[in-house]
Amino acid sequence: MPVRSTPPLRLTAELSDWYRANARDLPWRRPEFHDRYGAWGTLVSEFMLQQTPVTRVIPHLEAWLERWPTPSSMSRATPADVVQQWANLGYPRRALWLHRAAIEITERHDGAVPRDIDALLALSGIGDYTARAVATFAFEDRHPVVDTNTRRVLARALEGRSQPGPAARRDLAVMEALLPEADADSAVFNAAAMELGAVVCTSRAPRCERCPIVDVCAWVAAGRPDTGDDRRRQARYEGSDRQARGAVLKVLRDAAGSEVPADAVIPDWADAGQRDRAIDSLIVDGLVESVDGLLRLPR
């Protein structure tokens, strides 16, 4: 995706204005949320929102932060505590990474989430997107933040493509060129691009009639052509190893800390080999412990 030498100011201004008037009321966007939890609340929300719908995250986020309102409080939890609290959010390794990050923040940064991108990247489970999101949305520093929704908006509005290509660092350069100079305004525009992709410029059924930048969208101007989609597809959940892993963890969460005989964990699973792979992979990931033929959440 080529970087334009002059940002399309109308696109930036109109999208930001639309966001200020139409943004969804989400907990992590409220001033009182930041007053209470600070950057830690933003960090937890970003961990939970990875590959998980907003509607599923909200009740878990509130419960999580009620229990562990600071990194220091979470650092004193056990791995079993955090896996139990993660419940059915999916991709449970995120819970262990967040726990490790809380310990690292407590030990390295006196319990305060760092502001610096490199310091954030040095924490467990934090990649380029999460580091930039925390620095931008918690501290209002000027950084381009690019997720799947943002990339789709950029691909359509600037390139006339129906879907973005595989993720690439050049997307950051494109977003950087669009950002307003003021830090607070750049944070708004980052959030606006994500919001547009999430609720209007959706992947399968875009609502172009509701789009604030439809008049400057290259894809609409080209007649909304299907330019193909070469992104990697996520495997279906039903019948997958992920589903088997989730079923194993549910049994151990329901056991409330007790040990469960390995042969009593989802014994009727249709694919015995898949069941065994699920247990083995959970042990390797540190999400389950095996002691003398008994399984339990990590301690």
C-alpha positions in Angstrom: 0.0 0.0 0.0 1.7 3.2 -1.1 2.2 6.1 1.4 0.6 9.3 0.2 2.8 12.4 0.4 -0.1 14.5 1.5 -2.7 13.1 3.9 -6.3 13.3 2.6 -7.4 15.9 5.2 -11.1 15.6 4.4 -11.0 11.8 5.2 -9.2 12.4 8.5 -11.4 15.3 9.6 -14.8 13.7 8.6 -14.0 10.4 10.1 -12.9 11.9 13.4 -16.0 14.1 13.5 -18.2 11.0 12.9 -16.5 9.1 15.7 -16.9 11.9 18.2 -20.7 11.9 17.5 -21.3 8.2 17.0 -18.7 6.1 18.9 -20.2 3.2 20.8 -20.3 3.6 24.6 -17.7 1.0 25.6 -16.3 0.8 29.1 -12.7 1.4 28.2 -13.7 4.7 26.4 -15.3 6.2 29.5 -13.3 8.8 31.5 -14.3 7.1 34.8 -12.8 3.9 33.6 -9.4 5.6 33.0 -9.7 7.4 36.3 -10.2 4.2 38.2 -7.9 1.7 36.3 -5.6 3.9 34.3 -3.3 2.3 31.7 -3.8 -1.1 33.4 -7.5 -1.1 32.4 -6.5 -0.4 28.8 -3.9 -3.1 28.8 -6.3 -5.7 30.1 -9.0 -4.7 27.6 -6.6 -5.0 24.7 -5.5 -8.5 25.8 -9.1 -9.6 26.0 -10.2 -8.0 22.7 -7.6 -10.0 20.7 -9.7 -12.3 18.5 -12.7 -12.0 20.8 -15.9 -10.0 20.1 -16.6 -6.9 22.2 -19.9 -8.2 23.6 -18.1 -11.2 25.1 -15.3 -9.1 26.6 -17.3 -6.5 28.5 -18.6 -8.7 31.4 -15.3 -10.5 31.7 -13.3 -7.2 31.7 -15.4 -5.7 34.5 -15.2 -8.8 36.6 -11.5 -9.1 36.0 -10.7 -5.5 37.0 -13.0 -5.7 40.1 -10.9 -8.6 41.2 -7.5 -7.3 40.1 -7.7 -3.5 39.7 -3.9 -3.1 39.5 -1.0 -5.1 38.1 0.3 -5.5 41.6 -2.9 -7.1 42.8 -2.9 -9.5 39.9 0.8 -10.4 40.4 -0.2 -12.0 43.6 -2.7 -14.3 42.0 -1.8 -17.9 41.0 -1.9 -19.2 37.4 -4.9 -21.3 38.3 -6.7 -18.1 39.5 -6.2 -16.3 36.2 -7.1 -19.3 34.0 -10.3 -19.8 36.1 -11.2 -16.2 35.8 -10.6 -16.2 32.1 -13.5 -18.6 31.8 -14.7 -19.0 28.2 -13.0 -16.0 26.5 -10.9 -18.3 24.3 -7.2 -18.5 23.6 -6.5 -19.0 27.3 -2.8 -18.6 26.9 -3.6 -14.9 27.0 -4.5 -15.2 30.6 -1.1 -16.6 31.5 0.7 -13.9 29.4 -1.3 -11.2 31.1 -0.4 -12.7 34.5 3.3 -12.7 33.6 3.0 -9.2 32.3 1.5 -8.1 35.6 4.4 -9.6 37.5 6.9 -7.9 35.2 5.2 -4.6 35.6 5.2 -5.0 39.3 8.9 -6.0 39.4 10.3 -3.8 36.7 8.1 -0.7 36.8 7.0 -0.4 40.4 3.4 -1.5 39.4 2.8 1.2 36.8 2.2 0.2 33.2 5.0 1.7 31.1 4.4 4.4 28.5 7.4 3.6 26.3 6.7 1.3 23.3 9.9 -0.6 23.7 9.2 -1.2 27.4 5.7 -2.4 26.6 7.1 -4.7 23.9 9.4 -6.3 26.5 6.4 -7.5 28.5 5.0 -11.0 28.1 2.2 -11.4 25.5 2.5 -7.9 24.1 3.1 -7.4 20.4 3.4 -4.4 18.2 -0.4 -3.7 18.0 -1.0 -4.0 21.8 2.0 -1.8 22.7 0.9 0.9 20.3 -2.7 0.7 21.5 -1.8 1.1 25.1 0.6 4.0 24.4 -2.0 5.7 22.3 -5.3 5.1 24.1 -4.0 5.1 27.7 -1.4 7.9 27.3 -2.6 9.7 24.2 0.8 9.5 22.6 1.0 9.9 18.8 1.4 6.5 17.2 -0.3 4.7 14.3 -2.5 1.8 15.6 -3.5 -0.7 13.0 -5.8 -3.6 13.5 -7.8 -5.7 11.0 -10.7 -3.2 10.9 -8.3 -0.3 10.3 -6.5 -2.1 7.5 -9.8 -2.8 5.8 -10.8 0.9 5.9 -7.4 1.9 4.5 -7.5 -0.7 1.7 -11.0 0.5 0.6 -10.7 4.2 1.1 -7.2 4.7 -0.3 -6.6 1.7 -2.6 -10.0 0.7 -3.9 -9.6 -2.9 -2.7 -12.5 -4.9 -1.2 -10.2 -6.5 1.4 -6.7 -5.7 2.7 -3.7 -7.9 1.9 -1.7 -9.8 4.5 -0.6 -7.6 7.4 2.5 -5.6 6.7 4.4 -2.8 8.4 3.7 -0.5 5.5 0.2 -0.2 6.9 1.7 1.7 9.9 3.4 4.1 7.5 0.1 4.8 5.7 -1.7 5.4 9.0 1.1 7.6 10.2 0.6 9.8 7.2 -3.1 10.2 8.0 -2.7 11.1 11.7 -3.4 14.6 12.9 -0.4 16.4 14.5 -2.0 16.8 17.9 -1.6 13.8 20.2 -5.2 13.7 21.4 -6.5 14.2 17.9 -4.4 11.3 16.6 -5.7 9.0 19.3 -9.3 9.9 18.2 -8.5 9.2 14.6 -6.9 5.8 15.4 -10.1 4.9 17.3 -12.3 6.3 14.6 -10.7 4.1 11.9 -11.2 1.0 14.0 -14.7 1.9 14.8 -15.7 2.5 11.2 -14.3 -0.9 10.3 -16.1 -2.6 13.1 -19.6 -1.1 12.7 -19.9 0.3 9.1 -17.0 -0.8 6.8 -17.5 -4.4 7.8 -15.9 -7.3 5.9 -19.0 -9.0 4.5 -21.8 -6.5 4.5 -20.4 -2.9 4.5 -23.0 -0.2 5.2 -21.7 2.3 2.7 -24.9 4.4 2.9 -23.9 5.2 6.6 -20.3 5.9 5.9 -19.0 9.4 6.7 -16.2 9.1 4.1 -18.2 7.5 1.3 -17.6 10.5 -1.0 -13.8 10.1 -0.8 -13.7 6.3 -0.8 -11.7 4.9 -3.7 -13.5 1.5 -3.5 -17.0 3.1 -3.8 -15.8 5.3 -6.6 -14.6 2.2 -8.5 -18.0 0.5 -8.1 -17.2 -1.6 -5.1 -15.3 -4.3 -7.1 -14.5 -7.7 -5.6 -10.7 -7.6 -5.7 -10.3 -10.9 -3.9 -9.1 -11.9 -0.4 -5.7 -13.5 0.1 -5.6 -13.3 3.8 -5.1 -16.5 5.8 -8.4 -18.0 6.9 -9.0 -19.1 10.5 -10.0 -22.8 10.8 -13.5 -23.4 11.9 -14.0 -23.9 15.7 -16.5 -26.7 15.6 -14.7 -30.0 15.8 -11.3 -28.3 16.0 -8.4 -28.9 18.5 -9.3 -25.5 19.9 -12.8 -26.8 20.8 -11.3 -29.9 22.5 -8.9 -27.7 24.5 -11.7 -25.5 25.6 -13.7 -28.6 26.7 -10.8 -29.9 28.8 -10.3 -26.5 30.5 -14.0 -26.2 31.3 -13.9 -29.5 33.1 -10.9 -28.4 35.2 -12.4 -24.9 35.9 -15.7 -26.6 37.0 -13.6 -28.8 39.4 -12.8 -25.5 41.3 -9.2 -26.4 41.9 -9.6 -30.1 42.5 -7.6 -32.7 40.6 -9.4 -34.7 38.0 -8.3 -38.2 36.8 -7.1 -37.8 33.2 -9.4 -40.5 31.9 -12.4 -38.7 33.4 -11.8 -35.6 31.4 -14.2 -35.4 28.4 -14.1 -39.3 28.2 -16.9 -39.3 25.6 -15.1 -37.0 23.1 -15.7 -38.3 19.6 -12.1 -38.3 18.7 -9.9 -39.8 21.4 -6.7 -38.8 19.6 -7.8 -35.2 19.5 -8.7 -35.3 23.1 -5.3 -36.6 24.0 -3.6 -34.0 21.8 -5.7 -31.3 23.5 -4.5 -32.4 27.0 -0.9 -32.7 25.9 -0.9 -29.2 24.3 -2.5 -27.6 27.3 0.3 -29.2 29.5 3.0 -27.9 27.1 1.4 -24.4 27.2 1.4 -24.4 31.0 -2.4 -24.2 31.2 -2.8 -27.7 32.8 -0.6 -29.7 35.1 -0.4 -33.5 35.2 0.5 -35.2 38.5 0.3 -39.0 38.9 -2.4 -39.3 36.3 -4.4 -36.4 37.7 -5.0 -33.1 35.8 -5.4 -29.7 37.4 -5.2 -26.0 36.7 -1.6 -24.7 37.1 -0.5 -23.7 40.6 
